[in-house]
Amino acid sequence: MTAGRILFYVQHLLGVGHVYRAATVVRNMVQAGLHVTVVQGGFDVPGVTFDGAETLRLSPARAADSAFSKIIDEEGKPISDTWKSLRTSALLDAYKNAAPDVVVIELYPFGRRAFAFELDPLLKYCHAQQDRPWVICSLRDVLVKKTKPGRDKKIANTVVQYFDKVLVHGDPNFITLDETFSEVNLIEDRLVYTGLVADTKIRSINQPRQDQVIVSGGGGAVATDLFSACLQALPKTKARDWTWRFLCGPNLPDHFVKDLKSKAPKNAVFEPNRPDFSDLLSRSRLSISQAGYNTTMDVIQAGVPALLIPFAEPGETEQTLRANKLSRLNSHISCLHLPLNTDDIAHSIDAIIDIPVATESVLDTEGAQNSVEILRSLISIRPTSLHQ
């Protein structure tokens, strides 16, 4: 195998955060001189780039709804056994063509269990090679807690069987994996904390601030309540005369956006998600958003007061934990929980918009760069059997 070849698998289903984080890590890999092949299993995400990497898109799949009740294909039909077989073959072909030194799988086996049909064969194939690659899990710092008895132990067993390292993209001084995963003791020897993955180039707190509020909802699939409540709260805040910029993700229904526009004042602007989102935040005076990984990293890097309203449908605990911890750590970050009350939103906004922001983040946000260095150090040696 040629040194420095990476195969990076990522599958997003509802939100787009997994793809954004993967893209940040991949861009840093490419800049470091690594040859990266990205295998994507989700639908296209406008604005996401894997600059310099080879990309392969499998037949796309997504969640049918926010409850992840089923996985559907590009025609909106439940995925079939034939569809699964074709995807599995395509993924194995991608591996053979890439001939990687390292296979990086985003989230699995801690999530994406519905894709075990293709990932387990890939893992087995990797370990069947005489000169096998390193097998790495790329994992965000906070997981959705599993309610099914024994699920965490089953996940840990899969890690022990197939994975050399689990790169936890978090700062252990902020959140540790044991807070959302009960079987950390079984995989502790494989855990490596990288720091949080953020675009460190956008830390520009000295930029002139504009009287502007940025309201964002990621991909938009679960942002309708957030957008409606913010529009209703707008006239009740001290920021009522500022520009309110609503960034509409690709999954926000067109009819919903049209209805919001019909009710909005002239200083409310509606536009698609912007590739300069991070820079836009750093030039604004307030961010209102959910509490997904990537958005909160952009908020921290931009040094902007922020109101976080975490996505918290039944079973979804990740954003609530992150938002609560960030609000306790930073006086300029506030947190509200569903159901939303417009008076509470207005009060929270007025309480934080004039709070000075510290010039440096207290969190380690060098996760992308650190991940690259970890992988480069592994490439210089060969993995041994996990079962020796």
Buried (B, 14 or more C-beta within 10 A) or exposed (E): BEEBBBBBBBBBBBBBBBBBBBBBBBBBBBEBEBBBBBBBBBBEBEBBEBEBBBEBEBEBBBBBEBEBEEBBBEEEEEBEEEBBEBBBEBBBEBBEEBBBBBBBBBBBBBBBBBBEBBBBBBBEBBBEEEEBBBBBBBBBBBBBBBEEEEBBEBBBBBBBBBBBBBBBBBBBEBBBBEBBBBBBEBBEEBBEBBBBBBBBEBBBBEEEBEEBBBBBBBBBBBBBBBBBBBBBBBEBBEBBEBBBBBBBBBBBEEEBBEEBBEEBEEBBBBEBBBEEBBBBBBBBBBBBBBBBBBBBBBBBBBBBBBBBBBBBEEEBBBBBBBBBBBBEEBBBBBBBEBEBEBEBBBBBBEBBBEEEBEEEBEBBBBBBBBBBEBBBEBBEEEBEEBEE
